[in-house]
Amino acid sequence: MKRIFIIIFSIFIFTFFLFSLDNPDKIVLGYDEVDNYPWVMADQTGITFELLKIVEAKIGIKIVYEKYPWKRCLELLKDNKIDGAINSSFKKERLEMGTYPMISETEPDITKRIHMEGYSLYRLKGSSVAWDGKNFINVNGIIGAQTSFSIVDKLKKDFGLTVDDSVKSVDENFNKLLKKRIVGAVLQTSAADFVLENSPKFKDKIEKVEPPVEYKAYYIMLSYDFIKKYPDIAKKFWQTIQEVRESKEFLSKQKEFFKKNK
């Protein structure tokens, strides 16, 4: 009996050892230090963090969060100093920094997204600056955007606009708009709408232009070093994000968040 116990115990220890070799003790994810309502807030609240709490429990690996300016976050990902970056839309150029869940060399797997989000044009009330769904109209000046956000290149390359992306937050862009240092701002819709709705000084003077300029998926990127060391865990991580995002448990958490943050 004692011998059987020793054998079973040895098998358990060996299995645990193998699991430890094949799995990290934690996953370190970087995120933007600027609030991005309702997804990722600087204080680690937001819908994306609610999703990741459930993912963490399901994969059985601790997730650690580190806050940085977004540009720095991507640099750390490229240098393999963090394991992943939260809330990144797909840009081909970013494949130099890390990777997305992919279905081909050039196309991300949209089913593994964390959420969908849009960008909209904001202008002073009474301004003729507009977006008709295809082109910008009456833009006689500079358009504001947030530092290192993916929309910046699109505004410059696809529409030939002069873009000021020297500030990081929605509030800073709205302040520039009020001071007429920019003629409009193209910002992430959910975050900008939240600031507009909750700030009288902006709400009375600034308005959103319909339709959205862009609407796209956002992902959690992982570093190449992490993918190389833990390929199975990376696949499981992204797959679990999909499963949790569609689950009743997460949808319930999402509803609770909006009720608390109306």
Buried (B, 14 or more C-beta within 10 A) or exposed (E): EEEEEEEEEEEEEEEEEEEEEEBBEEBBBBBBBBBBBBBBBEEEBBBBBBBBBBBBEBBEBEBEBBBBBBEBBBBBBBEBBBBBBBBBBBEEEBBEBBBBBBEEEEEBBBBBBBBEBBBBBBBBEEBEBBBEEEEBEEBEBBBBBBBBBBBBBBBBEEBEBEBBBEBBBBBBBBBBBBEEEBBBBBBBBBBBBBBBEEBEEBBEBBBBBEEBBBEBBBBBBBBBBBBEBBEEBBEBBBBBBBEBBEBEEBEEBBEEBEEEEE
